[in-house]
Amino acid sequence: MTYKPKPIDTSNVQLPDELENLTELLSENTHEIWAQGRINDGWTYGEVRNDENLEHPCLVPYDQLSESEKEYDRNTAMEALKAIQHLGYQLIPPTGGSGDISYQDEARKIILRMEDKSLDFHALQEIWQTRSKDLWRQVPNTYRILGKRFLGMAENLLAYDVLSEGLETWPRDLQLQQLLGLGLARGGSPLKANQTAQNLINDGHDDSETLSLLGRTHKDLWQKESNGEAQEEQLRLAYEAYETAYNKAGDPYPGINAATLALFRGDLENAHRIGEHVYQVSLEDAEGSEPNYWTEATLGEVSLILGKLEEARTYYSSAGALGKGDFANLNSTRQQARLLLQYLGEAPNWLDNCFALPRIVVFSGHRIDRPALSYSRFPSHLETEVKKRIVKHLNQLGPEIGYACAAAGADILFLEAMLERNAEINIVMPFEKEAYIKTSVDVVPGDDWKDRFERVLAQANSIIYANDYPALDNTVLLEFTSLILDGAAKLRSQVYDTDLTALAVWDGQADDKPGETYAMLQHWKQFNRQIEIVDMPVIETNNPVVVPNISTVAPEIMLDFPQEIRVMFFADVVGFSKLTERDVPFFVQEFVGHIANEIERSPYKPLHQNTWGDAFYFVFSSVLEAAHFALSTRDLIRDTDWEQRGLSAALNMRISLHSGPVYRFTDPMIQKINFSGAHVNRAARIEPVTPPGQVYASEHFASLIVASNVAEITCDYVGTLPLAKGYGTFPMYHVRRSHEPE
């Protein structure tokens, strides 16, 4: 018989820092167990090993062993720990102090709960929001597991927050750094992800997983690069990283990527050589075991490389079924398949139907009729019929994710129908809950709309408020809310690279109210959205359509204080406080004057501009104009030699952007046009948390960018950040030109 040892492959397992002491303890204990056994068998110490006299030079205390003997025991202990990790068991170190047992028990409960595959995003989000930071910081595995779960759901924004907090306490944790790099790559920030991977390589972590992350980031940069030579260089670096990872461990994951990239480089020989080996290894892995997503996906990809197209479809279909709900992995596999098909001269979308990526719907519809109105658009007796028609369209579309407001009427009917099909709902409201209930929900005495509103709100995946409070006249605020609704849905569809369908319950009648269903339909048509209309049942009436106004009041003062959707730009100068008194004239003339000249040259003119000290405040009419001006100003400050102008070379600027409805008025003090409101204050609070030399923006700004189909500007999520002066915690985005690296 030929014995072929098959130890567990732990080459991709990296022990976390907190287990280093345990490795040494186990190493010493291994020696103690061995020594005790030898002594029990009659062995004694001897300077050289003598099996006849039962003498052994290692029968000494552990600290007296040679380093080579200690290293042997350490490797034994380390391999045991790696095998435990590889098999999925969790090792939780004691936390110290009198509460050790309770901390460990609580941590185990949390980890076991987070590993429960039946938990949906809402449940995991609740775990994150209600966490005890003191407990979590004792156990880095809490951050690893939750970060991995969010990444698996393509919730890259939350994964970034989870992993970043974990790294604050465990900055050298390998798995946290690897997961953060993966999250950055999936979130559209390949340059930052590449830097993360490169830093790990420089620190000596050249394991297969880190090398694969490095390869992935170079592959992403290759796809983004427009310069021919630079593109070839990124492709070469990606191939070499994957090939090195593959040669180290023989793992099919880097192997299939190496084979694919060899094909893209025109190296058919290596593509087929590596591909054939990966194919055989994957078949062996699949034999006699339960079907596995990655094995099936790998077999699909290698079948494409080897020219077996129908076989590829079979494997990809199997992978798609196994990976249902794992949107991040499905999207990654689909993107790779599209690349290969395009290279092979086939239709890039030929395999798209193998992957069950989520269908996303953004919704708008009429509110329920209020009592004592002189017209009728959605009378209560039609509720059942409208719900039936909504359900019919949803059955045809098959959406898994929905975005809507939550007014009484079609909105709540849509949200209820989505929940009934176990789909995810996301709600956008114009202002805070209690005021919204009064104006838009609890509007029909005796009906149960308020209770139904509370039920859907409690089950929402996310809730976005366009404004903090109602305005004097909510017309503009409702228009803004509809844009935020559309933009939030569009941002989500970009995460999964999936189509966005606009669904509307509409009676076919036009009206001139911003933010209402007809206005939404016009917006969707303008930007070529895929639109589905649920027809309202015909109502026998000759009354003209009059859409109710949900304003609190509409006094005459509004004539002098109209609300407009505007974009606020705030900036301050980094290094200003270190300027001396003699520097002030140079600062005003050279720095402020330089920006004033930029305004004169720029095609993007602010509607309002002001400065005080080192602070700059501008108001723009659109997100496009504000973004271009902000980035031009950033470049101007960065590229100017300030020492030649008599100032410190360290001068820099932090810039923030935010959008929302603000009041326009003539300032009685200066007799010039000015803008004010809560959104001006929010924009001012973003600037202090912005890194020098960067442009940061709010989620509202990012939503308007995508709602307006602005292709030349990209907003990259950077995390949920607490704003200055206790203003609250909000998602923040890094603004850049789309062709620029992050």
Secondary structure, 3 states (H helix, E strand, C coil): CCCCCCCCCCCCCCCCHHHHHHHHHHHHHHHHHHHHHHHHCCCEECCCCECCCCEECCCCCHHHCCHHHHHHHHHHHHHHHHHHHHCCCCCCCCCCCCCHHHHHHHHHHHHHHHCCCCCCHHHHHHHHHCCCHHHHCCCHHHHHHHHHHHHHCCCHHHHHHHHHHHHHHCCCCHHHHHHHHHHHHHCCCHHHHHHHHHHHHHCCCCCHHHHHHHHHHHHHHHHHCCCHHHHHHHHHHHHHHHHHHHHHHCCHHHHHHHHHHHHHCCCHHHHHHHHHHHHHHHHHHHCCCCCCHHHHHHHHHHHHHCCCHHHHHHHHHHHHHHCCCCHHHHHHHHHHHHHHHHHCCCCCCCCHHHCCCCCEEEEEECECCCCCCCCCCCCHHHHHHHHHHHHHHHHHHCCCEEEECCCCEHHHHHHHHHHHCCCEEEEEECCCHHHHHHHHHCCCCCCCHHHHHHHHHHCCCEEEECCCCCCCCCHHHHHHHHHHHHHHHHHHHHHHCCCEEEEEEECCCCCCCCCCHHHHHHHHHHCCCEEEEEECCCCCCCCCCCCCCCCCCCCHHHHCCCEEEEEEEEEEEECHHHCCCCHHHHHHHHHHHHHHHHHHHCCCCCCEEEEECCEEEEEECCHHHHHHHHHHHHHHHHHCCCHHHCCCCCCEEEEEEEEEEEEEEECCCCCCEEEECHHHHHHHHHHHHCCCCCEEEEHHHHHHHHHCCCCCEEEEEEEEEECHHHCCEEEEEEEEECCCCC
